[in-house]
Amino acid sequence: MTLAGAERGRAAITFRLEPGSGLTPYLQLVQQTLRAIRLRRLKVGDRLPTVREVAAKLAINPNTVLKAYRHLEMLGYAQSRAGLGLFIAKELPGATREDEAALRRQLLRWLARANDAGLDADGIEALFSDVLRQHYADAEGIA
């Protein structure tokens, strides 16, 4: 679902439910919102779609969306404004825009090399996930 609006403070975000993800729908909404904040697709002051809009587009119980939104509020990333809706309240820490752009370019080159080596999207995802897990396990001293 893509919800976009022309009104000031209204964000465009795409929510998708992935049945095979192993995550509950409410956690998927939380993670997708946090990812959009991290990638600066949602900024402080952007308004999230209403509970009713999300529930209707995804064909889920409004209480599921409400639970996700409350979780975002509890984490401090969203703030309710009476009569106006739910707004992004803070950014996630991360790389500078310049560093992120450089890393994105490097990653695109790496993806092209992986494709040239014969990996499809599933193979690339499997390799990347494995290396990512190993990197953080090594960093934490976990074998």
C-alpha positions as CSV (number, residue, x, y, z in Angstrom):
1,M,0.0,0.0,0.0
2,T,1.3,3.4,-0.8
3,L,-0.3,6.3,1.1
4,A,0.8,9.7,-0.2
5,G,-0.8,13.0,0.5
6,A,-0.3,16.6,-0.5
7,E,-1.1,18.0,2.9
8,R,1.8,19.5,4.9
9,G,3.4,17.1,7.3
10,R,1.9,14.0,5.6
11,A,4.4,11.3,4.7
12,A,4.4,8.7,2.0
13,I,5.1,5.2,3.3
14,T,4.5,1.8,1.8
15,F,3.4,-0.9,4.2
16,R,3.6,-4.6,3.1
17,L,2.7,-7.7,5.1
18,E,5.1,-10.6,4.4
19,P,3.4,-13.8,5.6
20,G,6.7,-15.7,5.4
21,S,8.7,-13.2,7.5
22,G,8.1,-15.0,10.8
23,L,7.1,-11.6,12.4
24,T,3.6,-10.7,13.6
25,P,1.9,-8.0,11.4
26,Y,2.2,-5.4,14.1
27,L,6.0,-5.9,14.3
28,Q,6.3,-5.8,10.6
29,L,4.6,-2.3,10.6
30,V,7.0,-1.2,13.4
31,Q,10.1,-2.4,11.6
32,Q,9.0,-0.9,8.3
33,T,8.4,2.4,9.9
34,L,11.8,2.4,11.7
35,R,13.4,1.4,8.4
36,A,11.7,4.4,6.6
37,I,13.0,6.7,9.4
38,R,16.5,5.2,9.2
39,L,16.6,5.7,5.4
40,R,15.2,9.2,5.8
41,R,12.0,8.4,3.8
42,L,10.2,9.6,7.0
43,K,11.4,12.7,8.7
44,V,10.6,14.3,12.0
45,G,7.1,16.0,11.6
46,D,5.8,13.6,8.9
47,R,2.4,12.2,9.6
48,L,1.8,8.5,9.5
49,P,-1.3,7.2,7.7
50,T,-4.3,6.8,9.9
51,V,-5.1,3.5,11.6
52,R,-8.2,3.2,9.5
53,E,-6.3,3.8,6.2
54,V,-3.6,1.2,7.0
55,A,-6.1,-1.4,8.3
56,A,-8.3,-1.0,5.2
57,K,-5.4,-1.2,2.7
58,L,-3.8,-4.2,4.4
59,A,-7.1,-5.9,5.3
60,I,-6.0,-6.3,8.9
61,N,-7.6,-5.6,12.3
62,P,-7.3,-1.9,13.2
63,N,-6.1,-3.0,16.7
64,T,-3.0,-4.5,15.0
65,V,-2.2,-1.1,13.5
66,L,-3.0,0.7,16.8
67,K,-0.6,-1.7,18.6
68,A,2.2,-0.9,16.2
69,Y,1.6,2.8,16.5
70,R,1.6,2.6,20.3
71,H,4.8,0.6,20.2
72,L,6.4,3.4,18.1
73,E,5.2,5.9,20.6
74,M,6.6,3.9,23.5
75,L,10.0,3.8,21.7
76,G,9.8,7.6,21.3
77,Y,9.8,7.6,17.5
78,A,6.2,8.7,17.1
79,Q,4.0,11.2,18.9
80,S,0.2,11.6,18.8
81,R,-1.3,15.0,18.3
82,A,-4.9,15.2,19.4
83,G,-7.2,15.5,16.4
84,L,-4.3,15.6,14.0
85,G,-2.8,12.1,13.9
86,L,0.5,10.4,14.6
87,F,3.7,12.1,13.7
88,I,7.4,11.1,13.5
89,A,9.0,12.4,16.6
90,K,12.7,11.7,16.3
91,E,15.4,10.3,13.9
92,L,17.3,7.1,14.3
93,P,21.1,7.5,14.7
94,G,23.1,6.5,11.7
95,A,25.6,7.4,9.0
96,T,25.7,10.9,7.5
97,R,24.0,11.4,4.2
98,E,27.4,11.5,2.5
99,D,28.6,8.3,4.1
100,E,25.3,6.6,3.3
101,A,25.5,7.7,-0.3
102,A,29.1,6.4,-0.6
103,L,28.1,3.1,1.0
104,R,25.1,2.8,-1.3
105,R,27.3,3.2,-4.4
106,Q,29.7,0.6,-3.1
107,L,26.9,-1.8,-2.4
108,L,25.5,-1.3,-5.9
109,R,28.9,-2.2,-7.3
110,W,29.1,-5.3,-5.1
111,L,25.6,-6.3,-6.1
112,A,26.6,-6.1,-9.8
113,R,29.6,-8.3,-9.1
114,A,27.5,-10.8,-7.2
115,N,25.1,-10.9,-10.2
116,D,28.0,-11.4,-12.6
117,A,29.2,-14.3,-10.4
118,G,25.9,-16.0,-10.9
119,L,24.0,-15.2,-7.7
120,D,20.3,-14.4,-8.0
121,A,18.4,-12.2,-5.5
122,D,17.9,-15.2,-3.1
123,G,21.5,-16.2,-3.3
124,I,22.7,-12.6,-2.7
125,E,20.3,-12.3,0.3
126,A,21.5,-15.6,1.8
127,L,25.1,-14.7,1.4
128,F,24.6,-11.2,2.8
129,S,22.5,-12.4,5.8
130,D,25.1,-15.1,6.6
131,V,28.0,-12.6,6.5
132,L,26.0,-10.0,8.5
133,R,25.2,-12.6,11.2
134,Q,28.8,-13.8,11.3
135,H,30.1,-10.2,11.5
136,Y,28.0,-9.3,14.5
137,A,28.6,-12.7,16.2
138,D,32.4,-12.2,15.8
139,A,32.1,-8.6,17.1
140,E,30.2,-9.9,20.2
141,G,32.6,-12.8,20.7
142,I,29.9,-15.4,19.8
143,A,31.0,-18.4,17.9
